[in-house]
Amino acid sequence: MSSQLSGKKALVTGGTRGIGYAIAERLMKDGATVTVTGTKPGGAGPESSEYRAVDFSDTAATEAFAVSIKNDDFDILVNNAGINKIAPFAEIDTADFERIQRVNVLAPMVLCRAVLSGMQQKGWGRIVNISSIWGKISKEQRAPYSTSKFGIDGMTVALAAEVAGDGVLANSVAPGFIDTELTQRVLGPDGIAELTAKVPVGRLGQPEEIAAFISWLAGPENTYISGQNIAIDGGFTRV
């Protein structure tokens, strides 16, 4: 077990499965005390993590949660919770569009705002907002999701410009096609084979690969990376 994050407190949203679960697990492995969120009362993250239930599609619930964590003295915030709904542009439901922005952009902003003063007072903090390759490029039927992911990148850049001088480094990470239960279920073996043929590395990424980089980015060895949107995608967005 590494101790690079020993004594650090981290909040990981959407930490009950997939990439978020792997991030929480890695941060704990590296010595951090971790709180995760999920939408279900009675849910759970990795063993030894604290669990808090909150529905980020409910703005009032998000604001109440933000108030509740203001004095928790988090050193690290990873905004990982996110939702998506695919639809042709002409058929986008306004309510769905707004819900995606509430979860994927508004909630991260509110949580960043909640932890900032504590980080600034200490002169140290790390914020990692999970974007997506669809926040660097896009494709058909991804307008609501891409809007949110391009948006979180812009928010992160503006935040980084304000607080880097206070010792708070804020970055986005844009995962590519990652081997999660959801990916397996949605694409199936044929879809995955077709997809990996387009990825220069020739395979899906693993949640642990995303988590390892985020743990480094959120740790004391990162002293000069700020305001970036870093793709972890096997080279997909660069070819």
Buried (B, 14 or more C-beta within 10 A) or exposed (E): EEEBBEEBBBBBBBBBBBBBBBBBBBBBBBBBBBBBBBBEEEBBBBEEBBBBBBBBBBEEBBBEBBEEBBEBEBBBBBBBBBBBBEBEEEEBEEEBBEBBBBBBBBBBBBBBEBBBEBBBEEEBBBBBBBBBBBBBBBEEBBBBBBBBBBBBBEBBBEBBEEBBEBBBBBBBBBBBBBBBEEBEEEBEEEEBEEBBEEBEEEEBBBBBBBBBBBBBBBBEEBEEBBBBBBBBBBEBEEE
